[in-house]
Amino acid sequence: MEEVLVSTDDDADLAAVVEALRQAGLSVTEVLTEVGVVIGTADSDKLASLSAVPGVAEVEPQRTIQLPPPDSPVQ
């Protein structure tokens, strides 16, 4: 399973897009209504199906950034 961020079109019906994403294989963990972003997990082979959902602008893997501790010599 891969964590993904799904951006929706500005004029999309967010509730309908979320339901269609679930049908396409996304396990929704959070919906950021104000910015039209859906966060969830899906198998890597489902990403193309998620991108094909009407109202979806972009599907991208969620990235994790690790910063060194404040006392680290590399800043």
C-alpha positions as a LaTeX table, in Angstrom:
\begin{tabular}{lrrr}
\hline
Residue & $x$ (\AA) & $y$ (\AA) & $z$ (\AA) \\
\hline
Met1 & 0.00 & 0.00 & 0.00 \\
Glu2 & 1.18 & 3.45 & $-0.88$ \\
Glu3 & 0.11 & 6.73 & 0.73 \\
Val4 & $-1.17$ & 9.17 & $-1.90$ \\
Leu5 & $-2.44$ & 12.73 & $-2.18$ \\
Val6 & $-5.25$ & 13.31 & $-4.65$ \\
Ser7 & $-5.86$ & 16.88 & $-5.84$ \\
Thr8 & $-9.30$ & 17.58 & $-7.27$ \\
Asp9 & $-10.48$ & 20.03 & $-9.91$ \\
Asp10 & $-11.74$ & 23.34 & $-8.50$ \\
Asp11 & $-15.26$ & 22.79 & $-9.84$ \\
Ala12 & $-15.52$ & 19.12 & $-8.86$ \\
Asp13 & $-18.21$ & 17.78 & $-6.51$ \\
Leu14 & $-15.83$ & 16.68 & $-3.76$ \\
Ala15 & $-18.23$ & 14.21 & $-2.13$ \\
Ala16 & $-18.82$ & 12.48 & $-5.47$ \\
Val17 & $-15.08$ & 12.38 & $-6.22$ \\
Val18 & $-14.33$ & 10.87 & $-2.80$ \\
Glu19 & $-16.93$ & 8.15 & $-3.35$ \\
Ala20 & $-15.57$ & 7.40 & $-6.85$ \\
Leu21 & $-12.03$ & 7.22 & $-5.43$ \\
Arg22 & $-13.20$ & 4.69 & $-2.87$ \\
Gln23 & $-14.81$ & 2.65 & $-5.65$ \\
Ala24 & $-11.50$ & 2.82 & $-7.59$ \\
Gly25 & $-9.53$ & 1.37 & $-4.67$ \\
Leu26 & $-8.50$ & 4.29 & $-2.44$ \\
Ser27 & $-8.79$ & 3.79 & 1.30 \\
Val28 & $-9.55$ & 7.38 & 2.31 \\
Thr29 & $-7.93$ & 8.54 & 5.54 \\
Glu30 & $-8.60$ & 12.29 & 5.33 \\
Val31 & $-10.47$ & 14.80 & 3.18 \\
Leu32 & $-9.19$ & 18.39 & 3.18 \\
Thr33 & $-12.36$ & 20.07 & 1.96 \\
Glu34 & $-11.01$ & 23.62 & 1.98 \\
Val35 & $-8.24$ & 22.80 & $-0.50$ \\
Gly36 & $-9.86$ & 19.92 & $-2.41$ \\
Val37 & $-7.32$ & 17.28 & $-1.42$ \\
Val38 & $-8.02$ & 13.66 & $-0.50$ \\
Ile39 & $-5.41$ & 11.64 & 1.40 \\
Gly40 & $-5.42$ & 7.88 & 1.51 \\
Thr41 & $-3.69$ & 4.62 & 0.72 \\
Ala42 & $-3.93$ & 2.42 & $-2.35$ \\
Asp43 & $-2.04$ & $-0.38$ & $-4.03$ \\
Ser44 & 0.49 & 0.91 & $-6.55$ \\
Asp45 & $-1.36$ & $-0.80$ & $-9.40$ \\
Lys46 & $-4.50$ & 1.29 & $-8.63$ \\
Leu47 & $-2.87$ & 4.71 & $-9.19$ \\
Ala48 & $-3.84$ & 4.85 & $-12.87$ \\
Ser49 & $-7.45$ & 4.05 & $-11.97$ \\
Leu50 & $-7.45$ & 6.82 & $-9.39$ \\
Ser51 & $-6.11$ & 9.30 & $-11.96$ \\
Ala52 & $-8.94$ & 8.38 & $-14.33$ \\
Val53 & $-11.69$ & 9.34 & $-11.84$ \\
Pro54 & $-13.65$ & 12.35 & $-13.16$ \\
Gly55 & $-12.81$ & 15.44 & $-11.11$ \\
Val56 & $-9.30$ & 14.30 & $-10.21$ \\
Ala57 & $-6.57$ & 16.75 & $-11.20$ \\
Glu58 & $-3.54$ & 14.82 & $-9.94$ \\
Val59 & $-2.51$ & 11.75 & $-7.94$ \\
Glu60 & 0.90 & 11.79 & $-6.33$ \\
Pro61 & 2.71 & 9.68 & $-3.74$ \\
Gln62 & 2.98 & 11.29 & $-0.33$ \\
Arg63 & 6.57 & 12.17 & 0.42 \\
Thr64 & 8.24 & 12.09 & 3.83 \\
Ile65 & 11.01 & 14.56 & 4.62 \\
Gln66 & 13.44 & 13.89 & 7.46 \\
Leu67 & 15.42 & 16.83 & 8.83 \\
Pro68 & 18.53 & 16.31 & 10.97 \\
Pro69 & 18.26 & 17.15 & 14.67 \\
Pro70 & 19.06 & 20.78 & 15.62 \\
Asp71 & 22.41 & 19.83 & 17.17 \\
Ser72 & 23.52 & 17.95 & 14.05 \\
Pro73 & 26.71 & 19.24 & 12.34 \\
Val74 & 24.90 & 19.17 & 8.97 \\
Gln75 & 22.16 & 21.83 & 8.73 \\
\hline
\end{tabular}
